[in-house]
Amino acid sequence: MDPVTLTTDRLLLRAVGPQDTDAVYAACQDSDIQRWTTVPSPYLPEHARGFTEQMAPDGWAGGSMFTFGAFLPSGELIGMLGITLRSLGVGEIGYWGVKEHRGHGYVTEAAVSVSRWAFTKMSVDRVEWRAEVGNRASRAVAERAGFVLEGTLRSSLNNKGVLRDCWIGSLLPSDLGLASTTPYLPAKE
């Protein structure tokens, strides 16, 4: 699939490439990104090159992982988001925000936009969010974006060779006022 570009009121969301390597490298020096995400630690220049020159473009080309850099109109990187297709109709969102731009709602805005795109253009009917228990910043973004916390999965997230418990939440098309591509019959208790 060819990469797409999305816009929000404040952001440009586009595929990343070699021109973004230095910005990705600088952002991933943040200890919180290294602690709470699966980026390598220490994060080296070759990791940034591999991500911007191979991993992100290959995900788009293979139609399995859709990575968006979130940029201000000035061109400054404020975060990274991706939707990875996990099964038929299910995508998983992941994201991080550049330290200097946290607390302004940018990642929440981008997460809603990318999820809306997945629902309307990729036939996704469920976007899942997962984060290691304790990652309150990621949870706050998910909740502000409308994700419903569904519980805790034990030993479900492998971060740097250690299994950790994680929170899981979901966003459905109806949460954003959109129709699902497949009928949904909620359980009645």
C-alpha positions in Angstrom: 0.0 0.0 0.0 1.2 3.5 -0.7 1.6 5.7 2.3 -1.1 8.3 3.0 -0.9 11.7 4.6 -3.5 12.8 7.2 -4.1 16.2 8.7 -5.7 17.4 11.9 -6.4 20.9 13.1 -2.8 21.2 14.3 -0.8 18.3 12.8 0.5 16.7 9.6 0.6 12.9 9.9 2.8 11.3 7.3 5.0 8.3 6.6 8.5 8.7 7.9 11.6 8.3 5.8 15.4 8.9 5.7 14.8 12.7 6.1 13.4 12.0 9.6 16.2 9.8 10.9 17.9 12.5 13.0 14.7 13.6 14.6 13.7 10.0 15.5 17.1 9.4 16.9 17.0 12.5 19.1 13.5 11.8 20.3 14.3 8.2 21.2 17.1 9.3 23.5 14.4 10.1 26.1 14.5 7.6 29.0 10.7 7.4 29.1 10.5 6.3 25.5 13.2 3.7 26.1 11.5 2.6 29.4 7.9 2.2 28.2 8.2 1.2 24.6 9.9 -1.6 22.8 12.5 0.7 21.1 16.1 -0.6 21.7 18.0 0.7 24.7 20.4 2.2 24.3 19.0 3.7 21.1 21.7 4.1 18.5 21.8 5.9 15.2 21.6 2.6 13.3 18.3 1.9 15.1 16.8 5.2 13.8 18.1 4.5 10.3 16.7 0.9 10.3 13.3 2.3 11.5 13.0 5.2 9.0 14.7 3.5 6.0 13.4 -0.1 6.3 10.9 -0.9 9.1 8.4 1.9 8.5 8.5 1.8 4.7 8.3 -2.0 4.6 5.3 -1.9 6.9 3.4 0.3 4.4 4.6 -1.7 1.4 3.5 -5.0 3.0 0.2 -3.6 4.2 0.8 -4.8 7.7 2.0 -1.8 9.7 1.1 1.8 9.0 3.5 4.2 10.8 2.8 7.9 10.9 5.1 10.6 12.1 3.2 13.5 13.7 4.6 16.9 12.7 3.7 20.5 13.5 3.2 22.8 10.5 6.9 24.0 11.1 8.0 20.4 10.3 9.0 19.6 13.9 8.4 16.0 14.9 6.1 15.7 17.9 5.5 12.0 18.0 5.1 8.7 16.3 2.0 6.5 15.8 1.4 3.2 14.1 -1.4 0.8 13.5 -0.3 -2.8 13.1 -2.9 -5.3 11.7 -3.2 -8.2 14.2 -6.1 -10.2 12.7 -9.0 -9.8 10.4 -10.6 -6.4 11.2 -8.3 -5.7 14.3 -5.5 -3.2 14.4 -3.2 -2.4 17.4 -2.1 1.2 17.9 1.2 2.2 19.4 2.6 5.7 20.0 5.1 7.9 21.7 5.4 11.6 22.1 8.5 13.8 22.0 9.3 14.9 25.5 9.2 18.7 24.7 5.7 18.3 23.2 3.9 16.2 25.8 0.9 17.6 27.6 -0.6 19.5 24.7 -2.9 16.8 23.4 -1.0 16.3 20.2 -0.7 12.5 20.5 -4.4 12.2 21.5 -5.4 14.2 18.4 -3.2 12.1 16.2 -4.4 8.8 17.7 -8.0 9.7 17.0 -7.2 10.7 13.4 -5.2 7.5 12.7 -7.9 5.4 14.3 -10.6 7.1 12.2 -8.5 6.4 9.1 -8.1 2.7 10.0 -11.9 2.5 10.5 -12.9 4.2 7.3 -10.1 3.2 4.9 -8.7 -0.1 6.2 -11.9 -2.0 7.1 -10.7 -2.2 10.7 -13.6 -2.7 13.2 -11.5 -2.7 16.4 -8.4 -0.8 17.4 -6.6 -2.2 20.4 -4.3 -0.3 22.7 -1.9 -2.0 25.0 0.6 -0.5 27.5 2.6 -1.9 30.3 0.9 -1.5 33.6 2.2 1.7 35.2 2.5 3.6 31.9 0.0 6.3 33.0 0.9 8.7 30.3 0.0 6.2 27.6 -3.2 5.3 29.4 -4.2 9.0 29.7 -3.8 9.4 25.9 -5.8 6.3 25.2 -8.6 7.4 27.6 -8.7 10.9 26.2 -8.9 9.4 22.6 -12.0 7.4 23.7 -10.5 4.0 24.2 -12.4 1.8 26.8 -10.1 0.1 29.3 -11.0 -3.6 29.2 -8.6 -5.0 31.8 -5.1 -6.3 32.5 -3.4 -9.1 30.6 -0.9 -11.0 32.7 2.5 -11.7 31.2 1.3 -10.4 27.8 3.9 -7.8 26.8 7.5 -8.6 26.0 9.6 -5.5 26.6 13.3 -6.1 26.0 13.2 -9.8 26.9 11.0 -9.4 30.0 7.3 -10.4 30.1 5.2 -7.8 31.8 1.5 -7.3 32.6 -0.3 -4.8 30.3 -3.5 -2.9 30.2 -5.7 -3.4 27.2 -8.3 -1.1 25.8 -10.3 -0.8 22.6 -11.8 1.8 20.3 -14.7 0.8 18.1 -16.0 2.7 15.1 -19.2 3.5 17.0 -17.0 5.3 19.7 -16.2 7.9 17.0 -19.7 8.0 15.5 -18.8 5.7 12.6 -20.4 2.6 11.2 -18.7 -0.7 11.5 -18.0 -2.8 8.4 -19.2 -5.9 10.2 -22.4 -6.1 12.3 -21.7 -6.0 16.0 -24.0 -7.6 18.6 -22.9 -6.5 22.1 -23.3 -9.1 24.9 -26.3 -8.8 27.2 -25.6 -9.7 30.7 
